[in-house]
Amino acid sequence: MPTARVYLCSLFALFVIPQLFQPATCEAGKVTVKGVHMCCGGCQTIAEDALSDLEGVDEVVCDLNTKAIEFQASSSKAATLGIKSLAAAGFFGKADHASTPLPFPASGAKKGLKANTVLLTGIHLCCTACVTASHKALTGVKGVTVIDIDRNAKSIKLTGDGLDTQEVVDALNRAGFYGLVSKKAESRSR
């Protein structure tokens, strides 16, 4: 006759162990991205295009008035893919999926890294209002002396003394833009 210990071990093996090896849940739900730079129909079209052909992403809504992008994701994987695609299109915002924060990809900025030149690439700059907003966002960064924006190349080059790359990216992100810190930046650690 089995003892209580054997009985408990059997229950554990039947009900607990299988739960430990279950794949992560693939939660479907709405993704909301707030605080995105969205000033014109061009911004809206680029954001919609970034999400239009992604597997598991549909019902895309870009709202110029609220500066928000929403879409339905069939899974957590599709939600992450949508955020990566928006970042690749140069958009940034505070994102959540089914009420869970969803991070944007890393920008390449390193905390504490100082540079005299910072080159940001992949920034959404479809019109003069985008250019103006990105310029305004970066003017307050400590040490910036020159801001060179190339709309066609979707890049911004900052020149100054001891620019903090993370501070530069944070200022751009607060304005709703995403950009990658290029490895071509002249850097020096302090």
C-alpha positions as CSV (number, residue, x, y, z in Angstrom):
1,M,0.0,0.0,0.0
2,P,1.5,3.4,-1.0
3,T,2.5,5.7,1.7
4,A,1.4,9.4,1.8
5,R,4.8,10.5,0.6
6,V,4.5,8.3,-2.5
7,Y,1.0,9.6,-3.1
8,L,2.1,13.2,-2.9
9,C,5.1,12.6,-5.2
10,S,2.7,11.0,-7.7
11,L,0.4,14.0,-7.6
12,F,3.4,16.3,-8.0
13,A,4.6,14.4,-11.0
14,L,1.2,14.4,-12.6
15,F,0.1,18.0,-12.1
16,V,3.0,20.2,-11.2
17,I,5.9,19.0,-13.3
18,P,4.0,19.2,-16.6
19,Q,3.1,22.9,-15.8
20,L,6.8,23.7,-15.5
21,F,7.5,22.6,-19.1
22,Q,4.6,24.4,-20.8
23,P,5.6,26.9,-23.5
24,A,5.1,30.6,-22.6
25,T,1.5,31.7,-23.2
26,C,0.9,33.4,-26.5
27,E,-1.5,36.1,-25.4
28,A,-3.5,37.8,-28.0
29,G,-4.6,41.4,-27.4
30,K,-4.5,45.1,-28.2
31,V,-1.2,46.8,-28.4
32,T,-1.2,50.6,-27.6
33,V,1.7,52.9,-28.3
34,K,1.3,56.4,-26.9
35,G,3.4,59.5,-27.3
36,V,4.4,58.7,-30.9
37,H,5.5,61.6,-33.1
38,M,2.6,61.7,-35.6
39,C,2.1,65.1,-37.2
40,C,0.7,64.4,-40.7
41,G,-0.8,61.9,-43.1
42,G,2.7,60.9,-44.1
43,C,3.5,59.8,-40.6
44,Q,0.2,57.9,-40.4
45,T,0.9,56.1,-43.7
46,I,4.4,55.1,-42.8
47,A,3.3,53.7,-39.4
48,E,0.4,51.8,-41.1
49,D,2.8,50.4,-43.8
50,A,5.3,49.3,-41.1
51,L,2.6,47.1,-39.5
52,S,0.5,46.1,-42.6
53,D,2.2,42.9,-43.7
54,L,3.2,41.5,-40.4
55,E,1.9,38.1,-39.5
56,G,-0.4,38.2,-36.5
57,V,-0.9,42.0,-36.7
58,D,-4.1,43.6,-37.8
59,E,-6.7,46.3,-37.1
60,V,-4.1,49.1,-37.2
61,V,-5.3,52.5,-36.1
62,C,-3.0,55.6,-36.1
63,D,-4.5,58.6,-34.4
64,L,-3.0,62.0,-35.3
65,N,-4.9,63.8,-32.5
66,T,-3.9,61.6,-29.6
67,K,-0.4,60.7,-31.1
68,A,-1.1,57.0,-30.6
69,I,-0.9,53.8,-32.6
70,E,-3.0,50.8,-31.8
71,F,-3.2,47.3,-33.3
72,Q,-4.4,43.8,-32.5
73,A,-1.7,41.2,-32.0
74,S,-2.5,37.5,-32.2
75,S,0.3,36.7,-29.7
76,S,3.1,38.2,-27.7
77,K,5.5,37.3,-30.5
78,A,3.3,39.3,-33.0
79,A,3.2,42.3,-30.5
80,T,7.0,42.3,-30.2
81,L,7.3,42.1,-34.0
82,G,5.0,45.1,-34.4
83,I,7.1,47.2,-32.0
84,K,10.3,46.2,-33.7
85,S,8.7,47.2,-37.1
86,L,7.6,50.6,-35.7
87,A,11.1,51.2,-34.4
88,A,12.6,50.3,-37.7
89,A,10.3,52.9,-39.3
90,G,11.6,55.5,-36.8
91,F,8.7,55.7,-34.3
92,F,8.9,55.5,-30.5
93,G,6.4,55.6,-27.7
94,K,5.3,54.0,-24.5
95,A,3.9,50.6,-25.5
96,D,1.9,48.0,-23.8
97,H,0.3,44.7,-24.8
98,A,-2.7,43.5,-22.9
99,S,-1.8,46.0,-20.1
100,T,1.8,44.7,-19.9
101,P,4.7,47.2,-20.8
102,L,6.3,46.3,-24.1
103,P,9.9,47.6,-24.6
104,F,11.3,49.1,-27.8
105,P,14.5,47.6,-29.1
106,A,17.8,48.9,-27.7
107,S,19.1,52.0,-29.6
108,G,22.8,51.3,-29.2
109,A,23.3,54.1,-26.6
110,K,25.5,53.2,-23.7
111,K,25.0,54.8,-20.3
112,G,28.0,57.0,-19.5
113,L,29.4,57.0,-23.1
114,K,30.4,60.5,-24.1
115,A,31.0,61.5,-27.6
116,N,31.9,64.7,-29.5
117,T,29.8,63.5,-32.5
118,V,26.7,61.3,-32.3
119,L,25.1,60.0,-35.5
120,L,21.5,58.8,-35.2
121,T,20.1,56.8,-38.0
122,G,16.7,55.3,-39.0
123,I,14.7,58.3,-37.7
124,H,11.2,58.9,-39.1
125,L,11.5,62.3,-40.8
126,C,8.8,62.4,-43.5
127,C,8.1,66.2,-43.5
128,T,9.3,69.5,-42.2
129,A,7.2,69.2,-39.1
130,C,9.1,66.0,-38.2
131,V,12.4,67.8,-38.8
132,T,11.4,70.7,-36.7
133,A,10.1,68.5,-33.8
134,S,13.3,66.4,-33.8
135,H,15.5,69.5,-33.9
136,K,13.5,71.0,-31.0
137,A,13.8,67.8,-29.0
138,L,17.6,67.7,-29.3
139,T,18.3,71.4,-28.8
140,G,18.1,71.0,-25.0
141,V,20.7,68.3,-24.8
142,K,23.7,69.4,-22.8
143,G,26.8,70.2,-24.9
144,V,25.1,70.2,-28.3
145,T,26.5,72.9,-30.6
146,V,25.4,71.7,-34.1
147,I,22.4,69.7,-35.2
148,D,22.6,68.5,-38.8
149,I,19.4,66.8,-40.0
150,D,19.4,64.9,-43.3
151,R,15.8,64.1,-44.1
152,N,16.6,61.9,-47.1
153,A,19.1,59.8,-45.2
154,K,16.8,59.7,-42.1
155,S,19.7,60.7,-39.9
156,I,20.7,63.3,-37.4
157,K,24.3,64.2,-36.6
158,L,25.0,66.0,-33.4
159,T,28.2,67.8,-32.7
160,G,29.3,69.2,-29.4
161,D,31.6,68.5,-26.4
162,G,31.1,65.4,-24.3
163,L,27.6,64.5,-25.5
164,D,26.0,61.8,-23.4
165,T,24.7,59.2,-26.0
166,Q,21.9,58.0,-23.7
167,E,20.8,61.6,-23.0
168,V,20.6,62.2,-26.8
169,V,18.5,59.1,-27.4
170,D,16.2,59.8,-24.4
171,A,15.5,63.4,-25.7
172,L,14.7,61.9,-29.2
173,N,12.5,59.2,-27.6
174,R,10.5,61.8,-25.5
175,A,9.6,63.5,-28.8
176,G,8.2,60.2,-30.2
177,F,11.1,59.3,-32.5
178,Y,13.3,56.2,-32.5
179,G,16.8,56.2,-33.8
180,L,19.9,54.0,-33.7
181,V,23.2,55.3,-32.4
182,S,25.7,54.7,-35.3
183,K,29.0,53.0,-34.5
184,K,30.5,55.7,-36.7
185,A,30.2,58.3,-33.9
186,E,33.4,59.6,-32.5
187,S,33.3,58.5,-29.0
188,R,35.3,58.7,-25.8
189,S,34.4,57.3,-22.4
190,R,34.6,59.5,-19.4
